[in-house]
Amino acid sequence: MARTTSPETYPDIREGVRALCAKFPGEYWRALDRERAYPTEFVRALTEAGYLAALIPEEFGGSGLPISAAAAILEEVHASGGNGAACHAQMYMMGTILRPGSPTPKEPHLPALAAGDLRLQAFGVTEPTSGTDTLSLRTTARHEDGHYVVNGQKIWTSRAEHSDLMLLLARTTPREQVKRRTDGLSVFIVDMRLALGTSMSITPIRTIMNHATTQIFFDDLHVPAENLIGEEGKGFRYILSGMNAERILIAAECIGDAKWFIEKASSYAKERVLFNRPIGQNQGVQFPIARAYAQMRAAELMVHEAARKYEAGEDAGAEANMAKLLAADASWAAADMCVQTHGGFGFAEEYDIERKFRETRLYQVAPISTNMILSYLAEHVLGLPRSY
Ligand SMILES: Cc1cc2nc3c(=O)[nH]c(=O)nc-3n(C[C@H](O)[C@H](O)[C@H](O)COP(=O)(O)OP(=O)(O)OC[C@H]3O[C@@H](n4cnc5c(N)ncnc54)[C@H](O)[C@@H]3O)c2cc1C
């Protein structure tokens, strides 16, 4: 059936991504899901086709495309039934490395990333004790001559076992010694290949969906001083800029998920005949599909607006947060509707619905939970009193 009728941005890129994804059908993702295995072939295919280098500037061998193009790529992966979580970090971390408004960095890894010779898929921010309260993180990076010494722990560092490099946020100045509470954190590129098994250990965490997530311990890990991104102590600001990119891109994935659920539900509701008529002839079945469609389209507009502001170099914080909130709600509502439309078959593994349902649930919690977005909007946009 025809795809849901949103006006298409980047039709050529979308067509290319769809053709690539057609080689990785539901059976492929289902088999990996059973084993909790990483989609190595899929990620290789996306890399070789150049899609993961979409945001890397042309001078470093990437395509130098704006974030809306990356959003179109990830949306299509999800609308095709796949899962971009296996590799989306390489795109969204460019938001931290190539901060809007700052000069192009002399980041030595970019050409190898663009060529697919190196993988930058691990984003080490969350810690077990501080959780959402990022400014309370405890991993430290101590400056000694020519390098930093890192000690601490991260949790939920996804794809660490399938990445060569990690973008790490650590404290370089004790909290009680900084003037502003957002100062004193720094961002580093960590070459995990050199440290694994000695000063760094990775333990996988099994979750309800196939996500290759892990916890990581650092024990006197040495990071060369030149691997510091930007200025020491300003890392939280750089991460925030990266987080806007992350929210926009994950929102685009949620839009893709919602489109997939809506398309599945619409097709099934036309084909499944009960009481001598298609179930989709009943308004009790039609209306939830129509509502999910309206919700998805509204969220999609916010994703486009957030990307537009981000690309214009404007502060896209509110829109990126709203895009993530609305798109995650739209995909979760569409997932629930799709299970209901399929009745018992919605629970059967071979339909892929239960898999996508589990996958899209994550985005109510990560990369930022719904409550924290509402809190951001209440305080920073509406001027309500700070709650924490
Ligand atoms: C599968 C998976 C993959 C992930 N991948 C990564 C990754 O690659 N890199 C990374 O750094 N992190 C990653 N994360 C971490 C993710 O970003 C966090 O789980 C998320 O930010 C929530 O933090 P938390 O789990 O510590 O929950 P907590 O911070 O402990 O919060 C628990 C609950 O309390 C609520 N809450 C807390 N404080 C308040 C408040 N003041 N007001 C209202 N509600 C509040 C939260 O909204 C949440 O619902 C991943 C998580 C998962 C589950």
The ligand as an SDF file (V2000), in Angstrom:
LIG
                    3D

 53 58  0  0  0  0  0  0  0  0999 V2000
   18.1150    0.9290   26.4640 C   0  0  0  0  0  0  0  0  0  0  0  0
   18.7450    2.2150   26.9210 C   0  0  0  0  0  0  0  0  0  0  0  0
   19.7480    2.7890   26.1770 C   0  0  0  0  0  0  0  0  0  0  0  0
   20.3880    3.9400   26.6180 C   0  0  0  0  0  0  0  0  0  0  0  0
   21.4770    4.4370   25.9290 N   0  0  0  0  0  0  0  0  0  0  0  0
   22.2160    5.4310   26.4850 C   0  0  0  0  0  0  0  0  0  0  0  0
   23.4660    5.8180   25.9070 C   0  0  0  0  0  0  0  0  0  0  0  0
   23.8890    5.2870   24.8640 O   0  0  0  0  0  0  0  0  0  0  0  0
   24.2050    6.7520   26.5550 N   0  0  0  0  0  0  0  0  0  0  0  0
   23.7990    7.3480   27.7180 C   0  0  0  0  0  0  0  0  0  0  0  0
   24.5260    8.1890   28.2560 O   0  0  0  0  0  0  0  0  0  0  0  0
   22.5950    7.0230   28.2790 N   0  0  0  0  0  0  0  0  0  0  0  0
   21.8040    6.0720   27.7030 C   0  0  0  0  0  0  0  0  0  0  0  0
   20.6150    5.6940   28.2860 N   0  0  0  0  0  0  0  0  0  0  0  0
   20.2130    6.3230   29.5390 C   0  0  0  0  0  0  0  0  0  0  0  0
   18.9560    7.1610   29.4330 C   0  0  0  0  0  0  0  0  0  0  0  0
   19.2410    8.3850   28.8340 O   0  0  0  0  0  0  0  0  0  0  0  0
   18.4190    7.2840   30.8750 C   0  0  0  0  0  0  0  0  0  0  0  0
   17.8850    6.0170   31.2370 O   0  0  0  0  0  0  0  0  0  0  0  0
   17.3730    8.3200   30.9880 C   0  0  0  0  0  0  0  0  0  0  0  0
   17.9400    9.5850   30.7950 O   0  0  0  0  0  0  0  0  0  0  0  0
   16.7230    8.2790   32.3790 C   0  0  0  0  0  0  0  0  0  0  0  0
   17.6980    8.2310   33.4010 O   0  0  0  0  0  0  0  0  0  0  0  0
   17.6060    7.1050   34.5250 P   0  0  0  0  0  0  0  0  0  0  0  0
   17.3670    5.7970   33.8660 O   0  0  0  0  0  0  0  0  0  0  0  0
   18.7810    7.2020   35.3980 O   0  0  0  0  0  0  0  0  0  0  0  0
   16.3090    7.4660   35.3430 O   0  0  0  0  0  0  0  0  0  0  0  0
   16.2580    8.4050   36.6220 P   0  0  0  0  0  0  0  0  0  0  0  0
   17.0010    9.6630   36.3720 O   0  0  0  0  0  0  0  0  0  0  0  0
   16.6210    7.5890   37.8080 O   0  0  0  0  0  0  0  0  0  0  0  0
   14.6970    8.7400   36.6700 O   0  0  0  0  0  0  0  0  0  0  0  0
   13.7070    7.7330   37.0010 C   0  0  0  0  0  0  0  0  0  0  0  0
   12.3350    8.3140   36.7460 C   0  0  0  0  0  0  0  0  0  0  0  0
   12.1060    9.4210   37.6170 O   0  0  0  0  0  0  0  0  0  0  0  0
   11.7270   10.5510   36.8620 C   0  0  0  0  0  0  0  0  0  0  0  0
   12.2930   11.7500   37.5010 N   0  0  0  0  0  0  0  0  0  0  0  0
   13.5570   11.9120   37.9710 C   0  0  0  0  0  0  0  0  0  0  0  0
   13.7110   13.1430   38.4770 N   0  0  0  0  0  0  0  0  0  0  0  0
   12.5370   13.7880   38.3150 C   0  0  0  0  0  0  0  0  0  0  0  0
   12.0690   15.0980   38.6200 C   0  0  0  0  0  0  0  0  0  0  0  0
   12.8530   16.0250   39.1800 N   0  0  0  0  0  0  0  0  0  0  0  0
   10.7920   15.4260   38.2950 N   0  0  0  0  0  0  0  0  0  0  0  0
    9.9850   14.4850   37.7110 C   0  0  0  0  0  0  0  0  0  0  0  0
   10.3720   13.2410   37.3860 N   0  0  0  0  0  0  0  0  0  0  0  0
   11.6260   12.9020   37.6900 C   0  0  0  0  0  0  0  0  0  0  0  0
   12.3040   10.3490   35.4730 C   0  0  0  0  0  0  0  0  0  0  0  0
   11.5720   11.0650   34.5210 O   0  0  0  0  0  0  0  0  0  0  0  0
   12.1760    8.8410   35.3150 C   0  0  0  0  0  0  0  0  0  0  0  0
   10.9070    8.5150   34.8080 O   0  0  0  0  0  0  0  0  0  0  0  0
   19.9270    4.5660   27.8230 C   0  0  0  0  0  0  0  0  0  0  0  0
   18.8730    4.0050   28.5470 C   0  0  0  0  0  0  0  0  0  0  0  0
   18.2940    2.8480   28.1260 C   0  0  0  0  0  0  0  0  0  0  0  0
   17.1860    2.2360   28.9670 C   0  0  0  0  0  0  0  0  0  0  0  0
  1  2  1  0
  2  3  1  0
  2 52  2  0
  3  4  2  0
  4  5  1  0
  4 50  1  0
  5  6  2  0
  6  7  1  0
  6 13  1  0
  7  8  2  0
  7  9  1  0
  9 10  1  0
 10 11  2  0
 10 12  1  0
 12 13  2  0
 13 14  1  0
 14 15  1  0
 14 50  1  0
 15 16  1  0
 16 17  1  0
 16 18  1  0
 18 19  1  0
 18 20  1  0
 20 21  1  0
 20 22  1  0
 22 23  1  0
 23 24  1  0
 24 25  2  0
 24 26  1  0
 24 27  1  0
 27 28  1  0
 28 29  2  0
 28 30  1  0
 28 31  1  0
 31 32  1  0
 32 33  1  0
 33 34  1  0
 33 48  1  0
 34 35  1  0
 35 36  1  0
 35 46  1  0
 36 37  1  0
 36 45  1  0
 37 38  2  0
 38 39  1  0
 39 40  1  0
 39 45  2  0
 40 41  1  0
 40 42  2  0
 42 43  1  0
 43 44  2  0
 44 45  1  0
 46 47  1  0
 46 48  1  0
 48 49  1  0
 50 51  2  0
 51 52  1  0
 52 53  1  0
M  END
$$$$
